[in-house]
Amino acid sequence: MNNEITTYREHEGLSQGELAESVGVSRQTVNAIERDRYDPSLELAFKLAVYFDCRIEDLFQPDIEPVGE
């Protein structure tokens, strides 16, 4: 899943550790999400969207094929 976490985080002037603390995860989790090595849980995706005051779709773009084609 592609994501814009790094862009949003840097725009806010946050370190990975600061963002992690704000949403209740480890810095390693934020790093793994930013490097596309870990897809966050739905709960964490919502927390990140709330933190950045945006929609989940603004942060994450899934790599999925359209259904029914």
Distance bins in CASP14 RR format, pairs under 12 A and 6 or more apart:
PFRMAT RR
TARGET T0000
AUTHOR 0000-0000-0000
RMODE 2
METHOD distances of the structure
MODEL  1
1 32 0 0 0 0 0 1 0 0 0 0 0
1 33 0 0 0 0 1 0 0 0 0 0 0
1 34 0 0 0 0 0 1 0 0 0 0 0
1 35 0 0 0 0 0 1 0 0 0 0 0
1 36 1 0 0 1 0 0 0 0 0 0 0
1 37 0 0 0 0 0 1 0 0 0 0 0
1 38 0 0 0 0 1 0 0 0 0 0 0
1 39 1 0 1 0 0 0 0 0 0 0 0
1 40 0 0 0 0 1 0 0 0 0 0 0
1 45 0 0 0 0 1 0 0 0 0 0 0
1 56 0 0 0 0 0 1 0 0 0 0 0
1 57 0 0 0 0 0 1 0 0 0 0 0
1 59 0 0 0 0 1 0 0 0 0 0 0
1 60 1 0 1 0 0 0 0 0 0 0 0
1 61 1 0 0 1 0 0 0 0 0 0 0
1 62 1 0 1 0 0 0 0 0 0 0 0
1 63 1 0 0 1 0 0 0 0 0 0 0
1 64 0 0 0 0 1 0 0 0 0 0 0
2 33 0 0 0 0 0 1 0 0 0 0 0
2 34 0 0 0 0 0 1 0 0 0 0 0
2 35 0 0 0 0 0 1 0 0 0 0 0
2 36 1 0 0 1 0 0 0 0 0 0 0
2 39 0 0 0 0 0 1 0 0 0 0 0
2 57 0 0 0 0 0 1 0 0 0 0 0
2 58 0 0 0 0 0 1 0 0 0 0 0
2 59 0 0 0 0 1 0 0 0 0 0 0
2 60 1 0 0 1 0 0 0 0 0 0 0
2 61 1 0 1 0 0 0 0 0 0 0 0
2 62 1 0 0 1 0 0 0 0 0 0 0
2 63 1 0 0 1 0 0 0 0 0 0 0
2 64 0 0 0 0 0 1 0 0 0 0 0
3 9 0 0 0 0 0 1 0 0 0 0 0
3 30 0 0 0 0 0 1 0 0 0 0 0
3 32 0 0 0 0 0 1 0 0 0 0 0
3 33 1 0 0 1 0 0 0 0 0 0 0
3 34 1 0 0 1 0 0 0 0 0 0 0
3 35 0 0 0 0 1 0 0 0 0 0 0
3 36 1 0 0 1 0 0 0 0 0 0 0
3 37 0 0 0 0 0 1 0 0 0 0 0
3 38 0 0 0 0 0 1 0 0 0 0 0
3 39 0 0 0 0 1 0 0 0 0 0 0
3 40 0 0 0 0 1 0 0 0 0 0 0
3 44 0 0 0 0 0 1 0 0 0 0 0
3 45 0 0 0 0 1 0 0 0 0 0 0
3 48 0 0 0 0 1 0 0 0 0 0 0
3 49 0 0 0 0 0 1 0 0 0 0 0
3 52 0 0 0 0 0 1 0 0 0 0 0
3 54 0 0 0 0 0 1 0 0 0 0 0
3 56 0 0 0 0 0 1 0 0 0 0 0
3 57 0 0 0 0 0 1 0 0 0 0 0
3 58 0 0 0 0 1 0 0 0 0 0 0
3 59 1 0 1 0 0 0 0 0 0 0 0
3 60 1 0 1 0 0 0 0 0 0 0 0
3 61 1 0 0 1 0 0 0 0 0 0 0
3 62 0 0 0 0 1 0 0 0 0 0 0
3 63 0 0 0 0 0 1 0 0 0 0 0
4 10 0 0 0 0 0 1 0 0 0 0 0
4 11 0 0 0 0 1 0 0 0 0 0 0
4 33 0 0 0 0 0 1 0 0 0 0 0
4 34 0 0 0 0 1 0 0 0 0 0 0
4 36 0 0 0 0 0 1 0 0 0 0 0
4 48 0 0 0 0 0 1 0 0 0 0 0
4 49 0 0 0 0 0 1 0 0 0 0 0
4 52 0 0 0 0 1 0 0 0 0 0 0
4 54 0 0 0 0 1 0 0 0 0 0 0
4 55 0 0 0 0 0 1 0 0 0 0 0
4 56 0 0 0 0 0 1 0 0 0 0 0
4 57 0 0 0 0 0 1 0 0 0 0 0
4 58 1 0 0 1 0 0 0 0 0 0 0
4 59 1 0 1 0 0 0 0 0 0 0 0
4 60 1 0 0 1 0 0 0 0 0 0 0
4 61 0 0 0 0 1 0 0 0 0 0 0
5 11 0 0 0 0 0 1 0 0 0 0 0
5 12 0 0 0 0 0 1 0 0 0 0 0
5 14 0 0 0 0 0 1 0 0 0 0 0
5 16 0 0 0 0 1 0 0 0 0 0 0
5 19 1 0 0 1 0 0 0 0 0 0 0
5 20 0 0 0 0 0 1 0 0 0 0 0
5 23 0 0 0 0 0 1 0 0 0 0 0
5 25 0 0 0 0 0 1 0 0 0 0 0
5 29 0 0 0 0 0 1 0 0 0 0 0
5 30 1 0 0 1 0 0 0 0 0 0 0
5 31 0 0 0 0 1 0 0 0 0 0 0
5 32 0 0 0 0 0 1 0 0 0 0 0
5 33 1 0 1 0 0 0 0 0 0 0 0
5 34 1 0 1 0 0 0 0 0 0 0 0
5 35 0 0 0 0 1 0 0 0 0 0 0
5 36 0 0 0 0 1 0 0 0 0 0 0
5 38 0 0 0 0 0 1 0 0 0 0 0
5 39 0 0 0 0 0 1 0 0 0 0 0
5 40 0 0 0 0 1 0 0 0 0 0 0
5 44 0 0 0 0 0 1 0 0 0 0 0
5 45 0 0 0 0 0 1 0 0 0 0 0
5 47 0 0 0 0 0 1 0 0 0 0 0
5 48 1 0 0 1 0 0 0 0 0 0 0
5 49 0 0 0 0 0 1 0 0 0 0 0
5 51 0 0 0 0 0 1 0 0 0 0 0
5 52 0 0 0 0 1 0 0 0 0 0 0
5 54 0 0 0 0 0 1 0 0 0 0 0
5 56 0 0 0 0 0 1 0 0 0 0 0
5 58 0 0 0 0 0 1 0 0 0 0 0
5 59 1 0 0 1 0 0 0 0 0 0 0
5 60 0 0 0 0 1 0 0 0 0 0 0
5 61 0 0 0 0 0 1 0 0 0 0 0
6 12 0 0 0 0 0 1 0 0 0 0 0
6 13 0 0 0 0 0 1 0 0 0 0 0
6 14 0 0 0 0 0 1 0 0 0 0 0
6 15 0 0 0 0 0 1 0 0 0 0 0
6 16 0 0 0 0 1 0 0 0 0 0 0
6 19 0 0 0 0 1 0 0 0 0 0 0
6 30 0 0 0 0 1 0 0 0 0 0 0
6 31 0 0 0 0 1 0 0 0 0 0 0
6 33 0 0 0 0 1 0 0 0 0 0 0
6 34 1 0 1 0 0 0 0 0 0 0 0
6 35 0 0 0 0 1 0 0 0 0 0 0
6 36 0 0 0 0 0 1 0 0 0 0 0
6 48 0 0 0 0 0 1 0 0 0 0 0
6 52 0 0 0 0 0 1 0 0 0 0 0
6 59 0 0 0 0 0 1 0 0 0 0 0
7 13 0 0 0 0 0 1 0 0 0 0 0
7 14 0 0 0 0 0 1 0 0 0 0 0
7 34 0 0 0 0 1 0 0 0 0 0 0
7 52 0 0 0 0 1 0 0 0 0 0 0
7 54 0 0 0 0 0 1 0 0 0 0 0
7 58 0 0 0 0 0 1 0 0 0 0 0
7 59 0 0 0 0 1 0 0 0 0 0 0
8 14 0 0 0 0 1 0 0 0 0 0 0
8 19 0 0 0 0 1 0 0 0 0 0 0
8 23 0 0 0 0 0 1 0 0 0 0 0
8 30 0 0 0 0 0 1 0 0 0 0 0
8 33 0 0 0 0 0 1 0 0 0 0 0
8 34 0 0 0 0 0 1 0 0 0 0 0
8 48 0 0 0 0 1 0 0 0 0 0 0
8 49 0 0 0 0 1 0 0 0 0 0 0
8 51 0 0 0 0 1 0 0 0 0 0 0
8 52 1 0 1 0 0 0 0 0 0 0 0
8 53 0 0 0 0 1 0 0 0 0 0 0
8 54 1 0 0 1 0 0 0 0 0 0 0
8 55 0 0 0 0 0 1 0 0 0 0 0
8 56 0 0 0 0 0 1 0 0 0 0 0
8 58 0 0 0 0 1 0 0 0 0 0 0
8 59 1 0 0 1 0 0 0 0 0 0 0
8 60 0 0 0 0 0 1 0 0 0 0 0
9 15 0 0 0 0 1 0 0 0 0 0 0
9 16 1 0 0 1 0 0 0 0 0 0 0
9 17 0 0 0 0 1 0 0 0 0 0 0
9 18 0 0 0 0 1 0 0 0 0 0 0
9 19 1 0 1 0 0 0 0 0 0 0 0
9 20 0 0 0 0 1 0 0 0 0 0 0
9 22 0 0 0 0 0 1 0 0 0 0 0
9 23 0 0 0 0 0 1 0 0 0 0 0
9 27 0 0 0 0 0 1 0 0 0 0 0
9 30 1 0 0 1 0 0 0 0 0 0 0
9 31 0 0 0 0 0 1 0 0 0 0 0
9 33 0 0 0 0 0 1 0 0 0 0 0
9 34 1 0 0 1 0 0 0 0 0 0 0
9 48 0 0 0 0 1 0 0 0 0 0 0
9 51 0 0 0 0 1 0 0 0 0 0 0
9 52 0 0 0 0 1 0 0 0 0 0 0
9 59 0 0 0 0 0 1 0 0 0 0 0
10 16 0 0 0 0 0 1 0 0 0 0 0
10 18 0 0 0 0 0 1 0 0 0 0 0
10 19 0 0 0 0 0 1 0 0 0 0 0
10 34 0 0 0 0 0 1 0 0 0 0 0
10 52 0 0 0 0 0 1 0 0 0 0 0
11 19 0 0 0 0 0 1 0 0 0 0 0
11 52 0 0 0 0 1 0 0 0 0 0 0
11 53 0 0 0 0 0 1 0 0 0 0 0
11 54 0 0 0 0 0 1 0 0 0 0 0
11 58 0 0 0 0 0 1 0 0 0 0 0
12 18 0 0 0 0 1 0 0 0 0 0 0
12 19 0 0 0 0 1 0 0 0 0 0 0
12 22 0 0 0 0 1 0 0 0 0 0 0
12 48 0 0 0 0 0 1 0 0 0 0 0
12 51 0 0 0 0 1 0 0 0 0 0 0
12 52 1 0 0 1 0 0 0 0 0 0 0
12 53 0 0 0 0 0 1 0 0 0 0 0
12 54 0 0 0 0 0 1 0 0 0 0 0
13 19 0 0 0 0 1 0 0 0 0 0 0
13 52 0 0 0 0 0 1 0 0 0 0 0
14 20 0 0 0 0 1 0 0 0 0 0 0
14 21 0 0 0 0 1 0 0 0 0 0 0
14 22 1 0 0 1 0 0 0 0 0 0 0
14 23 0 0 0 0 0 1 0 0 0 0 0
14 27 0 0 0 0 0 1 0 0 0 0 0
14 30 0 0 0 0 1 0 0 0 0 0 0
14 34 0 0 0 0 0 1 0 0 0 0 0
14 48 0 0 0 0 0 1 0 0 0 0 0
14 51 0 0 0 0 1 0 0 0 0 0 0
14 52 0 0 0 0 1 0 0 0 0 0 0
15 21 0 0 0 0 1 0 0 0 0 0 0
15 22 0 0 0 0 0 1 0 0 0 0 0
15 27 1 0 0 1 0 0 0 0 0 0 0
15 30 0 0 0 0 1 0 0 0 0 0 0
15 31 0 0 0 0 0 1 0 0 0 0 0
15 34 0 0 0 0 0 1 0 0 0 0 0
16 22 0 0 0 0 0 1 0 0 0 0 0
16 23 0 0 0 0 0 1 0 0 0 0 0
16 25 0 0 0 0 0 1 0 0 0 0 0
16 26 0 0 0 0 1 0 0 0 0 0 0
16 27 1 0 1 0 0 0 0 0 0 0 0
16 28 0 0 0 0 1 0 0 0 0 0 0
16 29 0 0 0 0 1 0 0 0 0 0 0
16 30 1 0 1 0 0 0 0 0 0 0 0
16 31 1 0 1 0 0 0 0 0 0 0 0
16 32 0 0 0 0 0 1 0 0 0 0 0
16 33 0 0 0 0 1 0 0 0 0 0 0
16 34 1 0 0 1 0 0 0 0 0 0 0
16 35 0 0 0 0 0 1 0 0 0 0 0
17 23 0 0 0 0 0 1 0 0 0 0 0
17 24 0 0 0 0 0 1 0 0 0 0 0
17 25 0 0 0 0 1 0 0 0 0 0 0
17 26 0 0 0 0 1 0 0 0 0 0 0
17 27 1 0 1 0 0 0 0 0 0 0 0
17 28 0 0 0 0 1 0 0 0 0 0 0
17 29 0 0 0 0 1 0 0 0 0 0 0
17 30 1 0 0 1 0 0 0 0 0 0 0
17 31 0 0 0 0 1 0 0 0 0 0 0
17 34 0 0 0 0 0 1 0 0 0 0 0
18 24 0 0 0 0 0 1 0 0 0 0 0
18 25 0 0 0 0 0 1 0 0 0 0 0
18 27 0 0 0 0 1 0 0 0 0 0 0
18 30 0 0 0 0 1 0 0 0 0 0 0
18 51 0 0 0 0 0 1 0 0 0 0 0
19 25 0 0 0 0 1 0 0 0 0 0 0
19 26 0 0 0 0 0 1 0 0 0 0 0
19 27 0 0 0 0 1 0 0 0 0 0 0
19 29 0 0 0 0 1 0 0 0 0 0 0
19 30 1 0 1 0 0 0 0 0 0 0 0
19 31 0 0 0 0 0 1 0 0 0 0 0
19 33 0 0 0 0 1 0 0 0 0 0 0
19 34 0 0 0 0 1 0 0 0 0 0 0
19 44 0 0 0 0 0 1 0 0 0 0 0
19 47 0 0 0 0 0 1 0 0 0 0 0
19 48 0 0 0 0 1 0 0 0 0 0 0
19 51 1 0 0 1 0 0 0 0 0 0 0
19 52 0 0 0 0 1 0 0 0 0 0 0
19 59 0 0 0 0 0 1 0 0 0 0 0
20 26 1 0 1 0 0 0 0 0 0 0 0
20 27 1 0 1 0 0 0 0 0 0 0 0
20 28 0 0 0 0 1 0 0 0 0 0 0
20 29 1 0 0 1 0 0 0 0 0 0 0
20 30 1 0 1 0 0 0 0 0 0 0 0
20 31 0 0 0 0 1 0 0 0 0 0 0
20 32 0 0 0 0 0 1 0 0 0 0 0
20 33 0 0 0 0 1 0 0 0 0 0 0
20 34 0 0 0 0 0 1 0 0 0 0 0
20 40 0 0 0 0 0 1 0 0 0 0 0
20 44 0 0 0 0 0 1 0 0 0 0 0
20 47 0 0 0 0 0 1 0 0 0 0 0
20 48 0 0 0 0 0 1 0 0 0 0 0
20 51 0 0 0 0 0 1 0 0 0 0 0
21 27 0 0 0 0 1 0 0 0 0 0 0
21 29 0 0 0 0 0 1 0 0 0 0 0
21 30 0 0 0 0 1 0 0 0 0 0 0
21 47 0 0 0 0 0 1 0 0 0 0 0
21 51 0 0 0 0 0 1 0 0 0 0 0
22 30 0 0 0 0 1 0 0 0 0 0 0
22 44 0 0 0 0 0 1 0 0 0 0 0
22 47 0 0 0 0 1 0 0 0 0 0 0
22 48 0 0 0 0 1 0 0 0 0 0 0
22 50 0 0 0 0 0 1 0 0 0 0 0
22 51 1 0 1 0 0 0 0 0 0 0 0
22 52 0 0 0 0 0 1 0 0 0 0 0
23 29 0 0 0 0 1 0 0 0 0 0 0
23 30 0 0 0 0 1 0 0 0 0 0 0
23 33 0 0 0 0 0 1 0 0 0 0 0
23 40 0 0 0 0 1 0 0 0 0 0 0
23 41 0 0 0 0 0 1 0 0 0 0 0
23 43 0 0 0 0 1 0 0 0 0 0 0
23 44 1 0 0 1 0 0 0 0 0 0 0
23 45 0 0 0 0 0 1 0 0 0 0 0
23 46 0 0 0 0 1 0 0 0 0 0 0
23 47 1 0 1 0 0 0 0 0 0 0 0
23 48 1 0 1 0 0 0 0 0 0 0 0
23 49 0 0 0 0 0 1 0 0 0 0 0
23 50 0 0 0 0 1 0 0 0 0 0 0
23 51 1 0 1 0 0 0 0 0 0 0 0
23 52 0 0 0 0 1 0 0 0 0 0 0
23 59 0 0 0 0 0 1 0 0 0 0 0
24 30 0 0 0 0 1 0 0 0 0 0 0
24 40 0 0 0 0 0 1 0 0 0 0 0
24 41 0 0 0 0 0 1 0 0 0 0 0
24 43 0 0 0 0 0 1 0 0 0 0 0
24 44 0 0 0 0 1 0 0 0 0 0 0
24 47 1 0 0 1 0 0 0 0 0 0 0
24 48 0 0 0 0 0 1 0 0 0 0 0
24 51 0 0 0 0 0 1 0 0 0 0 0
25 31 0 0 0 0 0 1 0 0 0 0 0
25 32 0 0 0 0 1 0 0 0 0 0 0
25 33 0 0 0 0 1 0 0 0 0 0 0
25 38 0 0 0 0 0 1 0 0 0 0 0
25 40 0 0 0 0 1 0 0 0 0 0 0
25 41 0 0 0 0 1 0 0 0 0 0 0
25 43 0 0 0 0 0 1 0 0 0 0 0
25 44 1 0 0 1 0 0 0 0 0 0 0
25 45 0 0 0 0 0 1 0 0 0 0 0
25 47 0 0 0 0 1 0 0 0 0 0 0
25 48 0 0 0 0 1 0 0 0 0 0 0
25 51 0 0 0 0 0 1 0 0 0 0 0
26 32 0 0 0 0 1 0 0 0 0 0 0
26 33 0 0 0 0 0 1 0 0 0 0 0
26 38 0 0 0 0 0 1 0 0 0 0 0
26 44 0 0 0 0 0 1 0 0 0 0 0
27 33 0 0 0 0 0 1 0 0 0 0 0
27 34 0 0 0 0 0 1 0 0 0 0 0
28 34 0 0 0 0 0 1 0 0 0 0 0
28 35 0 0 0 0 0 1 0 0 0 0 0
28 37 0 0 0 0 0 1 0 0 0 0 0
28 38 0 0 0 0 1 0 0 0 0 0 0
29 35 0 0 0 0 0 1 0 0 0 0 0
29 37 0 0 0 0 0 1 0 0 0 0 0
29 38 1 0 0 1 0 0 0 0 0 0 0
29 39 0 0 0 0 0 1 0 0 0 0 0
29 40 1 0 0 1 0 0 0 0 0 0 0
29 41 0 0 0 0 0 1 0 0 0 0 0
29 44 1 0 0 1 0 0 0 0 0 0 0
29 47 0 0 0 0 0 1 0 0 0 0 0
29 48 0 0 0 0 0 1 0 0 0 0 0
30 37 0 0 0 0 0 1 0 0 0 0 0
30 38 0 0 0 0 1 0 0 0 0 0 0
30 40 0 0 0 0 1 0 0 0 0 0 0
30 44 0 0 0 0 1 0 0 0 0 0 0
30 47 0 0 0 0 0 1 0 0 0 0 0
30 48 0 0 0 0 1 0 0 0 0 0 0
30 51 0 0 0 0 0 1 0 0 0 0 0
31 37 0 0 0 0 1 0 0 0 0 0 0
31 38 0 0 0 0 1 0 0 0 0 0 0
32 38 1 1 0 0 0 0 0 0 0 0 0
32 39 0 0 0 0 1 0 0 0 0 0 0
32 40 0 0 0 0 1 0 0 0 0 0 0
32 44 0 0 0 0 0 1 0 0 0 0 0
33 39 1 0 0 1 0 0 0 0 0 0 0
33 40 1 0 1 0 0 0 0 0 0 0 0
33 41 0 0 0 0 0 1 0 0 0 0 0
33 44 0 0 0 0 1 0 0 0 0 0 0
33 45 0 0 0 0 1 0 0 0 0 0 0
33 47 0 0 0 0 0 1 0 0 0 0 0
33 48 0 0 0 0 1 0 0 0 0 0 0
33 59 0 0 0 0 1 0 0 0 0 0 0
33 60 0 0 0 0 1 0 0 0 0 0 0
34 40 0 0 0 0 0 1 0 0 0 0 0
34 48 0 0 0 0 0 1 0 0 0 0 0
34 59 0 0 0 0 0 1 0 0 0 0 0
34 60 0 0 0 0 0 1 0 0 0 0 0
36 60 0 0 0 0 0 1 0 0 0 0 0
36 61 0 0 0 0 0 1 0 0 0 0 0
36 62 0 0 0 0 0 1 0 0 0 0 0
36 63 0 0 0 0 1 0 0 0 0 0 0
38 44 0 0 0 0 1 0 0 0 0 0 0
38 45 0 0 0 0 0 1 0 0 0 0 0
38 60 0 0 0 0 0 1 0 0 0 0 0
39 45 0 0 0 0 1 0 0 0 0 0 0
39 59 0 0 0 0 0 1 0 0 0 0 0
39 60 0 0 0 0 1 0 0 0 0 0 0
39 61 0 0 0 0 0 1 0 0 0 0 0
39 62 0 0 0 0 1 0 0 0 0 0 0
39 63 0 0 0 0 1 0 0 0 0 0 0
39 64 0 0 0 0 0 1 0 0 0 0 0
40 46 0 0 0 0 1 0 0 0 0 0 0
40 47 0 0 0 0 1 0 0 0 0 0 0
40 48 1 0 0 1 0 0 0 0 0 0 0
40 49 0 0 0 0 0 1 0 0 0 0 0
40 56 0 0 0 0 1 0 0 0 0 0 0
40 59 0 0 0 0 1 0 0 0 0 0 0
40 60 1 0 0 1 0 0 0 0 0 0 0
40 62 0 0 0 0 0 1 0 0 0 0 0
41 47 0 0 0 0 1 0 0 0 0 0 0
41 48 0 0 0 0 0 1 0 0 0 0 0
41 56 0 0 0 0 0 1 0 0 0 0 0
41 60 0 0 0 0 0 1 0 0 0 0 0
42 48 0 0 0 0 0 1 0 0 0 0 0
42 49 0 0 0 0 0 1 0 0 0 0 0
42 56 0 0 0 0 1 0 0 0 0 0 0
42 60 0 0 0 0 0 1 0 0 0 0 0
43 49 0 0 0 0 0 1 0 0 0 0 0
43 50 0 0 0 0 0 1 0 0 0 0 0
43 56 0 0 0 0 0 1 0 0 0 0 0
44 50 0 0 0 0 0 1 0 0 0 0 0
44 51 0 0 0 0 0 1 0 0 0 0 0
44 56 0 0 0 0 0 1 0 0 0 0 0
44 59 0 0 0 0 0 1 0 0 0 0 0
44 60 0 0 0 0 0 1 0 0 0 0 0
45 51 0 0 0 0 0 1 0 0 0 0 0
45 52 0 0 0 0 0 1 0 0 0 0 0
45 54 0 0 0 0 0 1 0 0 0 0 0
45 55 0 0 0 0 0 1 0 0 0 0 0
45 56 1 0 1 0 0 0 0 0 0 0 0
45 57 0 0 0 0 1 0 0 0 0 0 0
45 58 0 0 0 0 0 1 0 0 0 0 0
45 59 1 0 0 1 0 0 0 0 0 0 0
45 60 1 0 0 1 0 0 0 0 0 0 0
45 61 0 0 0 0 0 1 0 0 0 0 0
45 62 0 0 0 0 0 1 0 0 0 0 0
46 52 0 0 0 0 0 1 0 0 0 0 0
46 54 0 0 0 0 0 1 0 0 0 0 0
46 55 0 0 0 0 0 1 0 0 0 0 0
46 56 1 0 0 1 0 0 0 0 0 0 0
46 57 0 0 0 0 0 1 0 0 0 0 0
46 59 0 0 0 0 0 1 0 0 0 0 0
46 60 0 0 0 0 0 1 0 0 0 0 0
47 56 0 0 0 0 0 1 0 0 0 0 0
47 59 0 0 0 0 0 1 0 0 0 0 0
48 54 0 0 0 0 1 0 0 0 0 0 0
48 55 0 0 0 0 0 1 0 0 0 0 0
48 56 1 0 0 1 0 0 0 0 0 0 0
48 58 0 0 0 0 0 1 0 0 0 0 0
48 59 1 0 1 0 0 0 0 0 0 0 0
48 60 0 0 0 0 1 0 0 0 0 0 0
49 55 1 0 0 1 0 0 0 0 0 0 0
49 56 1 0 1 0 0 0 0 0 0 0 0
49 57 0 0 0 0 1 0 0 0 0 0 0
49 58 1 0 0 1 0 0 0 0 0 0 0
49 59 1 0 1 0 0 0 0 0 0 0 0
49 60 0 0 0 0 1 0 0 0 0 0 0
50 56 0 0 0 0 1 0 0 0 0 0 0
50 58 0 0 0 0 0 1 0 0 0 0 0
50 59 0 0 0 0 0 1 0 0 0 0 0
51 59 0 0 0 0 1 0 0 0 0 0 0
52 58 1 0 0 1 0 0 0 0 0 0 0
52 59 1 0 0 1 0 0 0 0 0 0 0
52 60 0 0 0 0 0 1 0 0 0 0 0
53 59 0 0 0 0 0 1 0 0 0 0 0
54 60 0 0 0 0 0 1 0 0 0 0 0
55 61 0 0 0 0 0 1 0 0 0 0 0
56 62 0 0 0 0 0 1 0 0 0 0 0
END
